[in-house]
């Protein structure tokens, strides 16, 4: 994608006690976070802006958030984004 493109990540609500973590960028100098947050229903969202050529990975985890932990495996979801000039 070209520099200046906005990437919007929207993750749906989940059944309790599972929820998504706020999506993050592994290279904020390439894919800069603009807004982010999570929802009471277990969903999450983030908006990123492509600011420089390179590659970044958007990551989020779907996990059981209880104390003590419910013992379920966490699910990591990734998307690789390539930014071009």
Secondary structure, DSSP 8 states (H G I E B T S, - for coil): -BTT-EEEEEE----TTEEE---EES-TTTEEEEEEEE-TTS-EEEEEEE-SSEEEEEEEEEEE--SS------EEEEEEEEEB-
